[in-house]
Amino acid sequence: MKIWIYILAAILGLLISITSQTLAASSCAKLNISSDSTQTFEIPIKKGKGCAAGSKPNPTCLPWFEICLKDSINGTGNIISPKGGTWTITAQNKDHEVSFKPSNSNITSNKEIKWETKIWNENNIRVDAVWSKEDDTTLKIRLKAN
């Protein structure tokens, strides 16, 4: 009888863990990723912080394999709005950091940034943004892939 209680407790703990991870991931806005080389993303910002997440299959990869014609993609980006304040932006693709140059912090609307990420068969992108102001707004970012 005791063993069943331990097994039930372990299963219940696992279910609670999965549910809390799902809730944390679902608290981000949907990131609509298209196949266009230039696109604009909107991230809702509440009290100076926000995130967006989305996924997109990679058409340059062979199905059922992690073999792609290219292993990385890069480009440039800039903040369209809001015009005031500075931003720290982090992004992950399948738990791998997207690199930003010159930096991912102190980004302003007039500052062009370069980015690069490894690409996968299914790209799962998450972007987190922190604003220097603790206000509500919508962060609009324009990205261009090379």
TIRO-2110 file (N, C-alpha, C; in Angstrom, 1 decimal):
// TIRO-2110
0.8, -1.2, 0.0, N, 1, A
0.0, 0.0, 0.0, CA, 1, A
0.9, 1.3, 0.0, C, 1, A
2.0, 1.2, 0.8, N, 2, A
2.8, 2.4, 0.9, CA, 2, A
3.5, 2.7, -0.5, C, 2, A
3.8, 1.7, -1.2, N, 3, A
4.5, 2.0, -2.5, CA, 3, A
3.6, 2.7, -3.4, C, 3, A
2.3, 2.4, -3.4, N, 4, A
1.3, 3.0, -4.3, CA, 4, A
1.1, 4.5, -3.9, C, 4, A
1.2, 4.8, -2.6, N, 5, A
1.1, 6.2, -2.2, CA, 5, A
2.3, 7.0, -2.7, C, 5, A
3.5, 6.4, -2.7, N, 6, A
4.7, 7.0, -3.2, CA, 6, A
4.6, 7.3, -4.7, C, 6, A
4.1, 6.2, -5.4, N, 7, A
4.0, 6.4, -6.9, CA, 7, A
3.0, 7.4, -7.2, C, 7, A
1.8, 7.4, -6.5, N, 8, A
0.8, 8.4, -6.7, CA, 8, A
1.3, 9.9, -6.4, C, 8, A
2.1, 10.0, -5.3, N, 9, A
2.7, 11.3, -5.0, CA, 9, A
3.7, 11.8, -6.1, C, 9, A
4.5, 10.8, -6.6, N, 10, A
5.4, 11.2, -7.6, CA, 10, A
4.7, 11.6, -8.9, C, 10, A
3.6, 10.9, -9.3, N, 11, A
2.9, 11.3, -10.5, CA, 11, A
2.2, 12.6, -10.3, C, 11, A
1.6, 12.9, -9.1, N, 12, A
1.0, 14.1, -8.8, CA, 12, A
2.0, 15.3, -8.9, C, 12, A
3.2, 15.1, -8.3, N, 13, A
4.2, 16.1, -8.4, CA, 13, A
4.6, 16.4, -9.8, C, 13, A
4.7, 15.4, -10.6, N, 14, A
5.1, 15.6, -12.0, CA, 14, A
4.0, 16.4, -12.8, C, 14, A
2.8, 16.0, -12.5, N, 15, A
1.7, 16.8, -13.2, CA, 15, A
1.6, 18.2, -12.8, C, 15, A
1.9, 18.5, -11.5, N, 16, A
1.9, 19.9, -11.0, CA, 16, A
3.1, 20.6, -11.7, C, 16, A
4.2, 20.0, -11.8, N, 17, A
5.4, 20.6, -12.4, CA, 17, A
5.1, 20.9, -13.9, C, 17, A
4.5, 20.0, -14.6, N, 18, A
4.2, 20.2, -16.0, CA, 18, A
3.2, 21.3, -16.2, C, 18, A
2.2, 21.4, -15.3, N, 19, A
1.1, 22.4, -15.4, CA, 19, A
1.7, 23.8, -15.1, C, 19, A
2.6, 23.9, -14.2, N, 20, A
3.2, 25.2, -13.9, CA, 20, A
4.1, 25.7, -15.0, C, 20, A
4.8, 24.7, -15.6, N, 21, A
5.7, 25.1, -16.8, CA, 21, A
4.8, 25.5, -17.9, C, 21, A
3.7, 24.9, -18.2, N, 22, A
2.8, 25.2, -19.3, CA, 22, A
2.2, 26.6, -19.0, C, 22, A
1.8, 26.9, -17.8, N, 23, A
1.3, 28.2, -17.5, CA, 23, A
2.3, 29.3, -17.6, C, 23, A
3.5, 29.0, -17.2, N, 24, A
4.6, 30.0, -17.4, CA, 24, A
4.8, 30.3, -18.9, C, 24, A
4.8, 29.3, -19.7, N, 25, A
5.1, 29.5, -21.1, CA, 25, A
3.9, 30.2, -21.8, C, 25, A
2.7, 29.9, -21.3, N, 26, A
1.5, 30.5, -22.0, CA, 26, A
1.3, 31.9, -21.5, C, 26, A
2.0, 32.5, -20.6, N, 27, A
1.8, 33.8, -20.1, CA, 27, A
2.4, 34.8, -21.1, C, 27, A
3.2, 34.3, -22.1, N, 28, A
3.7, 35.2, -23.1, CA, 28, A
2.7, 35.4, -24.3, C, 28, A
2.8, 36.6, -24.9, N, 29, A
2.0, 36.9, -26.1, CA, 29, A
2.4, 36.0, -27.2, C, 29, A
1.6, 35.8, -28.2, N, 30, A
1.9, 34.9, -29.4, CA, 30, A
2.8, 35.7, -30.3, C, 30, A
3.9, 35.1, -30.7, N, 31, A
4.8, 35.7, -31.7, CA, 31, A
4.5, 35.1, -33.0, C, 31, A
3.9, 35.9, -33.9, N, 32, A
3.6, 35.5, -35.3, CA, 32, A
4.8, 35.5, -36.2, C, 32, A
5.3, 34.4, -36.5, N, 33, A
6.5, 34.3, -37.3, CA, 33, A
6.1, 33.9, -38.7, C, 33, A
6.5, 34.7, -39.7, N, 34, A
6.2, 34.4, -41.1, CA, 34, A
7.5, 34.0, -41.8, C, 34, A
7.4, 33.7, -43.1, N, 35, A
8.5, 33.3, -43.9, CA, 35, A
9.1, 34.5, -44.6, C, 35, A
8.6, 35.7, -44.4, N, 36, A
9.1, 36.9, -45.0, CA, 36, A
10.5, 37.3, -44.4, C, 36, A
11.4, 37.8, -45.2, N, 37, A
12.7, 38.2, -44.7, CA, 37, A
12.7, 39.4, -43.8, C, 37, A
11.6, 40.3, -43.9, N, 38, A
11.5, 41.4, -43.1, CA, 38, A
10.1, 41.3, -42.4, C, 38, A
10.1, 41.5, -41.1, N, 39, A
8.8, 41.4, -40.4, CA, 39, A
8.8, 42.3, -39.1, C, 39, A
7.6, 42.7, -38.7, N, 40, A
7.5, 43.5, -37.5, CA, 40, A
6.8, 42.6, -36.4, C, 40, A
7.4, 42.7, -35.2, N, 41, A
6.8, 41.9, -34.1, CA, 41, A
6.3, 42.9, -33.1, C, 41, A
5.2, 42.6, -32.4, N, 42, A
4.6, 43.4, -31.4, CA, 42, A
4.6, 42.6, -30.1, C, 42, A
5.1, 43.2, -29.0, N, 43, A
5.2, 42.6, -27.7, CA, 43, A
4.5, 43.5, -26.7, C, 43, A
3.4, 43.0, -26.1, N, 44, A
2.8, 43.8, -25.1, CA, 44, A
3.7, 43.9, -23.8, C, 44, A
3.8, 45.1, -23.3, N, 45, A
4.6, 45.4, -22.2, CA, 45, A
3.7, 45.9, -21.0, C, 45, A
3.8, 45.2, -19.9, N, 46, A
3.1, 45.5, -18.7, CA, 46, A
4.1, 45.9, -17.6, C, 46, A
4.0, 47.1, -17.0, N, 47, A
4.9, 47.5, -16.0, CA, 47, A
6.3, 47.3, -16.4, C, 47, A
6.6, 47.6, -17.6, N, 48, A
8.0, 47.6, -18.1, CA, 48, A
8.6, 46.3, -18.6, C, 48, A
7.8, 45.2, -18.5, N, 49, A
8.3, 43.9, -18.9, CA, 49, A
7.3, 43.2, -19.8, C, 49, A
7.8, 42.3, -20.7, N, 50, A
6.9, 41.6, -21.6, CA, 50, A
7.7, 40.5, -22.3, C, 50, A
6.9, 39.6, -22.9, N, 51, A
7.5, 38.5, -23.6, CA, 51, A
6.5, 38.0, -24.7, C, 51, A
7.1, 37.4, -25.7, N, 52, A
6.3, 36.8, -26.8, CA, 52, A
7.0, 35.5, -27.2, C, 52, A
6.2, 34.5, -27.6, N, 53, A
6.8, 33.2, -28.1, CA, 53, A
6.0, 32.7, -29.2, C, 53, A
6.7, 32.0, -30.1, N, 54, A
6.1, 31.3, -31.2, CA, 54, A
7.0, 30.3, -31.9, C, 54, A
6.5, 29.6, -32.8, N, 55, A
7.3, 28.6, -33.5, CA, 55, A
7.0, 28.6, -35.0, C, 55, A
7.9, 28.1, -35.7, N, 56, A
7.8, 28.1, -37.2, CA, 56, A
8.7, 27.0, -37.7, C, 56, A
8.1, 26.1, -38.6, N, 57, A
9.0, 25.1, -39.2, CA, 57, A
10.0, 25.7, -40.1, C, 57, A
11.1, 25.1, -40.3, N, 58, A
12.2, 25.7, -41.1, CA, 58, A
12.1, 25.0, -42.5, C, 58, A
11.8, 25.7, -43.6, N, 59, A
11.6, 25.1, -44.9, CA, 59, A
12.9, 24.6, -45.5, C, 59, A
14.1, 25.0, -44.9, N, 60, A
15.4, 24.6, -45.5, CA, 60, A
15.9, 23.3, -44.8, C, 60, A
15.1, 22.7, -43.9, N, 61, A
15.5, 21.5, -43.3, CA, 61, A
14.8, 20.3, -43.8, C, 61, A
15.5, 19.1, -43.8, N, 62, A
14.8, 17.9, -44.2, CA, 62, A
13.9, 17.4, -43.1, C, 62, A
12.7, 17.0, -43.5, N, 63, A
11.7, 16.5, -42.5, CA, 63, A
12.3, 15.3, -41.7, C, 63, A
12.0, 15.2, -40.5, N, 64, A
12.4, 14.1, -39.6, CA, 64, A
13.9, 14.1, -39.2, C, 64, A
14.6, 15.1, -39.7, N, 65, A
16.0, 15.2, -39.4, CA, 65, A
16.4, 16.6, -38.9, C, 65, A
17.4, 16.7, -38.2, N, 66, A
17.9, 18.1, -37.8, CA, 66, A
19.0, 18.5, -38.8, C, 66, A
18.8, 18.2, -40.1, N, 67, A
19.7, 18.6, -41.1, CA, 67, A
19.1, 19.7, -41.9, C, 67, A
19.8, 20.9, -41.9, N, 68, A
19.3, 22.0, -42.6, CA, 68, A
20.3, 22.5, -43.6, C, 68, A
19.9, 23.2, -44.7, N, 69, A
20.8, 23.7, -45.7, CA, 69, A
21.7, 24.7, -45.1, C, 69, A
21.2, 25.5, -44.1, N, 70, A
22.0, 26.5, -43.4, CA, 70, A
21.9, 26.1, -41.9, C, 70, A
23.0, 26.4, -41.1, N, 71, A
22.9, 26.0, -39.7, CA, 71, A
22.7, 27.3, -38.8, C, 71, A
22.7, 28.4, -39.4, N, 72, A
22.4, 29.7, -38.7, CA, 72, A
21.8, 30.7, -39.6, C, 72, A
21.2, 31.7, -39.0, N, 73, A
20.6, 32.8, -39.7, CA, 73, A
21.0, 34.1, -38.9, C, 73, A
21.2, 35.2, -39.7, N, 74, A
21.5, 36.4, -39.0, CA, 74, A
20.7, 37.6, -39.7, C, 74, A
20.8, 38.7, -39.1, N, 75, A
20.2, 39.9, -39.7, CA, 75, A
20.3, 41.1, -38.8, C, 75, A
19.5, 42.1, -39.1, N, 76, A
19.5, 43.3, -38.3, CA, 76, A
18.1, 43.6, -37.8, C, 76, A
18.0, 44.5, -36.9, N, 77, A
16.8, 44.9, -36.3, CA, 77, A
16.8, 46.2, -35.6, C, 77, A
15.6, 46.8, -35.4, N, 78, A
15.6, 48.1, -34.7, CA, 78, A
14.2, 48.2, -34.1, C, 78, A
14.1, 49.0, -33.0, N, 79, A
12.9, 49.3, -32.3, CA, 79, A
12.1, 50.4, -33.1, C, 79, A
10.9, 50.1, -33.5, N, 80, A
10.1, 51.1, -34.1, CA, 80, A
9.4, 52.0, -33.1, C, 80, A
8.9, 51.4, -32.0, N, 81, A
8.2, 52.2, -31.0, CA, 81, A
8.2, 51.4, -29.7, C, 81, A
8.2, 52.0, -28.6, N, 82, A
8.1, 53.5, -28.3, CA, 82, A
9.4, 54.2, -28.6, C, 82, A
9.4, 55.4, -28.7, N, 83, A
10.6, 56.2, -29.0, CA, 83, A
11.5, 56.5, -27.8, C, 83, A
10.9, 56.6, -26.6, N, 84, A
11.6, 56.9, -25.4, CA, 84, A
12.1, 55.7, -24.6, C, 84, A
13.1, 55.9, -23.8, N, 85, A
13.6, 54.8, -22.9, CA, 85, A
14.6, 53.9, -23.6, C, 85, A
15.1, 53.0, -22.8, N, 86, A
16.0, 52.0, -23.3, CA, 86, A
15.5, 50.6, -23.0, C, 86, A
16.0, 49.6, -23.8, N, 87, A
15.5, 48.2, -23.7, CA, 87, A
16.6, 47.3, -23.5, C, 87, A
16.3, 46.2, -22.7, N, 88, A
17.2, 45.0, -22.7, CA, 88, A
16.3, 43.9, -23.3, C, 88, A
16.8, 43.3, -24.3, N, 89, A
16.1, 42.2, -25.0, CA, 89, A
16.9, 41.0, -25.1, C, 89, A
16.3, 39.9, -24.6, N, 90, A
16.9, 38.6, -24.7, CA, 90, A
16.0, 37.7, -25.6, C, 90, A
16.6, 36.7, -26.3, N, 91, A
15.8, 35.8, -27.1, CA, 91, A
16.5, 34.4, -27.1, C, 91, A
15.6, 33.4, -27.2, N, 92, A
16.1, 32.1, -27.3, CA, 92, A
15.4, 31.4, -28.4, C, 92, A
16.2, 30.5, -29.0, N, 93, A
15.6, 29.6, -30.1, CA, 93, A
15.9, 28.2, -29.6, C, 93, A
14.9, 27.4, -29.2, N, 94, A
15.1, 26.1, -28.7, CA, 94, A
16.2, 26.1, -27.6, C, 94, A
16.0, 26.9, -26.6, N, 95, A
16.9, 27.0, -25.4, CA, 95, A
18.3, 27.5, -25.8, C, 95, A
18.6, 27.9, -27.0, N, 96, A
19.9, 28.5, -27.3, CA, 96, A
19.7, 30.0, -27.4, C, 96, A
20.6, 30.7, -26.8, N, 97, A
20.6, 32.2, -26.9, CA, 97, A
20.7, 32.7, -28.3, C, 97, A
20.0, 33.7, -28.6, N, 98, A
20.2, 34.5, -29.8, CA, 98, A
21.2, 35.6, -29.5, C, 98, A
22.3, 35.7, -30.3, N, 99, A
23.3, 36.7, -29.9, CA, 99, A
23.0, 38.0, -30.6, C, 99, A
23.2, 39.1, -29.8, N, 100, A
23.0, 40.5, -30.3, CA, 100, A
24.3, 41.2, -30.3, C, 100, A
24.5, 42.0, -31.3, N, 101, A
25.7, 42.9, -31.4, CA, 101, A
25.3, 44.3, -31.7, C, 101, A
25.8, 45.3, -31.1, N, 102, A
26.9, 45.3, -30.1, CA, 102, A
26.5, 44.7, -28.7, C, 102, A
25.2, 44.8, -28.4, N, 103, A
24.8, 44.3, -27.1, CA, 103, A
23.3, 44.1, -27.1, C, 103, A
22.8, 43.4, -26.1, N, 104, A
21.3, 43.2, -26.0, CA, 104, A
20.7, 44.2, -25.0, C, 104, A
21.5, 45.1, -24.5, N, 105, A
21.0, 46.1, -23.5, CA, 105, A
21.3, 47.5, -24.0, C, 105, A
20.6, 48.4, -23.3, N, 106, A
20.6, 49.9, -23.7, CA, 106, A
20.3, 50.1, -25.2, C, 106, A
19.3, 49.3, -25.7, N, 107, A
18.8, 49.5, -27.0, CA, 107, A
17.8, 50.6, -27.1, C, 107, A
18.0, 51.5, -28.0, N, 108, A
17.0, 52.6, -28.2, CA, 108, A
16.4, 52.5, -29.6, C, 108, A
15.3, 53.3, -29.8, N, 109, A
14.6, 53.2, -31.1, CA, 109, A
15.5, 53.6, -32.3, C, 109, A
16.6, 54.3, -32.1, N, 110, A
17.4, 54.7, -33.2, CA, 110, A
18.6, 53.8, -33.4, C, 110, A
18.8, 52.8, -32.6, N, 111, A
20.0, 51.9, -32.6, CA, 111, A
19.7, 50.6, -33.4, C, 111, A
20.5, 50.4, -34.5, N, 112, A
20.4, 49.2, -35.2, CA, 112, A
21.2, 48.1, -34.5, C, 112, A
20.6, 46.9, -34.3, N, 113, A
21.3, 45.8, -33.7, CA, 113, A
21.5, 44.7, -34.7, C, 113, A
22.5, 43.9, -34.6, N, 114, A
22.7, 42.7, -35.4, CA, 114, A
22.4, 41.5, -34.5, C, 114, A
21.8, 40.5, -35.1, N, 115, A
21.5, 39.3, -34.4, CA, 115, A
21.8, 38.1, -35.2, C, 115, A
22.0, 37.0, -34.5, N, 116, A
22.3, 35.7, -35.1, CA, 116, A
21.8, 34.6, -34.2, C, 116, A
21.3, 33.5, -34.8, N, 117, A
20.9, 32.3, -34.1, CA, 117, A
21.1, 31.1, -34.9, C, 117, A
21.3, 30.0, -34.2, N, 118, A
21.3, 28.7, -34.9, CA, 118, A
19.9, 28.3, -35.3, C, 118, A
19.7, 27.7, -36.4, N, 119, A
18.3, 27.3, -36.8, CA, 119, A
18.2, 25.8, -36.8, C, 119, A
16.9, 25.4, -36.6, N, 120, A
16.5, 24.0, -36.4, CA, 120, A
15.4, 23.7, -37.3, C, 120, A
15.1, 22.4, -37.3, N, 121, A
13.9, 21.9, -38.1, CA, 121, A
12.6, 22.6, -37.7, C, 121, A
12.4, 22.8, -36.4, N, 122, A
11.3, 23.5, -35.9, CA, 122, A
11.9, 24.6, -34.9, C, 122, A
11.8, 25.8, -35.3, N, 123, A
12.3, 26.9, -34.5, CA, 123, A
11.3, 27.4, -33.5, C, 123, A
11.7, 27.4, -32.2, N, 124, A
10.8, 27.8, -31.1, CA, 124, A
11.4, 29.0, -30.5, C, 124, A
10.9, 30.2, -30.8, N, 125, A
11.5, 31.5, -30.5, CA, 125, A
10.7, 32.0, -29.3, C, 125, A
11.5, 32.6, -28.3, N, 126, A
10.9, 33.3, -27.2, CA, 126, A
11.7, 34.6, -27.1, C, 126, A
11.0, 35.7, -27.0, N, 127, A
11.7, 37.0, -26.8, CA, 127, A
11.2, 37.6, -25.5, C, 127, A
12.1, 38.1, -24.7, N, 128, A
11.8, 38.8, -23.4, CA, 128, A
12.3, 40.2, -23.5, C, 128, A
11.5, 41.2, -23.1, N, 129, A
12.0, 42.6, -23.2, CA, 129, A
11.7, 43.3, -21.8, C, 129, A
12.7, 44.1, -21.4, N, 130, A
12.6, 44.9, -20.2, CA, 130, A
12.9, 46.3, -20.6, C, 130, A
11.9, 47.2, -20.2, N, 131, A
12.0, 48.6, -20.6, CA, 131, A
12.6, 49.4, -19.4, C, 131, A
13.2, 50.5, -19.6, N, 132, A
13.7, 51.3, -18.6, CA, 132, A
12.6, 52.1, -17.8, C, 132, A
11.4, 52.1, -18.4, N, 133, A
10.3, 52.7, -17.7, CA, 133, A
9.3, 51.6, -17.2, C, 133, A
8.7, 51.8, -16.1, N, 134, A
7.8, 50.8, -15.6, CA, 134, A
6.3, 51.1, -16.0, C, 134, A
6.1, 51.3, -17.3, N, 135, A
4.8, 51.7, -17.9, CA, 135, A
4.3, 50.5, -18.8, C, 135, A
3.1, 50.7, -19.2, N, 136, A
2.5, 49.8, -20.2, CA, 136, A
2.6, 50.4, -21.6, C, 136, A
3.0, 49.5, -22.5, N, 137, A
3.1, 50.0, -23.9, CA, 137, A
3.1, 48.7, -24.8, C, 137, A
3.3, 48.9, -26.1, N, 138, A
3.5, 47.8, -27.0, CA, 138, A
4.9, 48.1, -27.7, C, 138, A
5.8, 47.2, -27.5, N, 139, A
7.1, 47.2, -28.1, CA, 139, A
6.9, 46.7, -29.6, C, 139, A
7.3, 47.5, -30.5, N, 140, A
7.3, 47.1, -31.9, CA, 140, A
8.8, 47.0, -32.4, C, 140, A
9.1, 45.9, -32.9, N, 141, A
10.5, 45.6, -33.4, CA, 141, A
10.4, 45.2, -34.8, C, 141, A
11.2, 45.7, -35.7, N, 142, A
11.4, 45.3, -37.1, CA, 142, A
12.6, 44.5, -37.2, C, 142, A
12.5, 43.3, -37.7, N, 143, A
13.7, 42.5, -38.0, CA, 143, A
13.8, 42.1, -39.4, C, 143, A
15.1, 42.1, -39.9, N, 144, A
15.3, 41.7, -41.3, CA, 144, A
16.4, 40.6, -41.2, C, 144, A
16.0, 39.5, -41.9, N, 145, A
16.9, 38.4, -42.0, CA, 145, A
17.7, 38.5, -43.3, C, 145, A
19.0, 38.1, -43.2, N, 146, A
19.9, 38.1, -44.4, CA, 146, A
19.8, 36.8, -45.1, C, 146, A
END
